[in-house]
């Protein structure tokens, strides 16, 4: 889990999983971070628990994409 102090906040927050390799596939899933377009748009409104859960899902998607 990546923690980072951002935007002068006093509490740690999770960094975006974006790896700056943005390209959506035919299912609107980013080939870089493995998030869907909806997940990318929702990231900033998610709390840290939701972000952590999504990061776990993204790790599984990355593994699955390597096995294709």
Secondary structure, 3 states (H helix, E strand, C coil): CCEECCCCCCCCEECCCCCCCCCECCCCEECCCCCEHHHHHHHHHCCHHHHHHHHHHHHHHHHHHHCC
